C-alpha cells in the first residue's frame, strides 16, 4: 500500500498507522463481517421511525468504560450518544 506523507501525517493525528486504516477500511466495506452497528436506518438512527419521541436517559458508568465507548465512537466517526443509541438498540 502506497501512502503519501500527508496521509501519514493525518493518520498520526488520530493515532493510526496506514496499516490500521487499510484494515479498518476493508472491515467497514466487508458486508459479511457481523457488526453491532448495522440494522434498519431511519433518518440516521438505528431506532424506530423519526416520529417517535426521543427521551434523555442519564446513567453513571466508570470513567474507563466511558473512555472505551468514546474511542469506539470515534473509530466509527459517530458521536458518543449516537454510538450508545445504536449499541443499546441492538441489545
N, C-alpha and C positions, 0 to 999 in steps of 0.2 A: 504494500500500500504506500502510495506516494502522498506525503502531506507537506503543504507549504509551511514556511517559517511562521507566517501569520496564523495559520490554523493551529500550529503547535502552541503559539502564544495564547490564543483564545482558549484552547483546551486547558492550558496550565492555569488560567484564571479561575476555572471551575474545578480544578484538581483532577483532571482526567488526562489519560495518555491517549495517543492516537489509536492504540490497540483497543482500549476500553470503549472509545467512541465507535469504532468499527463493530465491535462485539454487540454493543447496545443497539446499534442501527440494525444489524442482522436480526437480533432478537425481536425488536419492535416490528420489523417487517415480516417476520415469520408467523403466519396465521395459525400454525399448528402447535405452537407453544402455549399452554394454558396461562392465562393472565387474569389476575383478580380484578383488573380494571376495565374489563370489557362488559358488554351487555347492551341492552336497549338504551338508546340515547334520545332524550327529549330536550331540545334546546340546550345542549351542552352538559346536561346532568344525566347520570345513570340512575335516575329515580323514576318517579311517576310522571304523568303529564304535567305540563307547565302550569295548569290551572290549580294544581294542588298547593295549598297554603304551606309555606315554609315556617318552621319554628326554630328557635335557638335553644341549644342544649349546652349546659356547662358541666364539665367534669374535671376531676383532679387526677393527674397521672404523674408518675415520676419524671423528672427532667430528662433522664436518659432515654425514656420512651418517646418523649416529645422530640428530642434531638434526632432519634432514629426515624420517626414519622416525617419530620421536616426534610431530612436527607432524601427519603424515598419520594416525597412530593416533588422535590427539586429534580430528581432523576427523571420523573415523568413530565416535568415542566408544568406542574399544576400548583395551585395554591394549596396550602396545608388543609384548609377547610374542604376544598373540592376533593382532595385525595381521601380525607377521612370519610366524606359522604359516600364516595364510591366504594370504599372498603366496607363500610357498615351496611350499605345496600346489598352487598353480596354475601354478608354474613349469615 
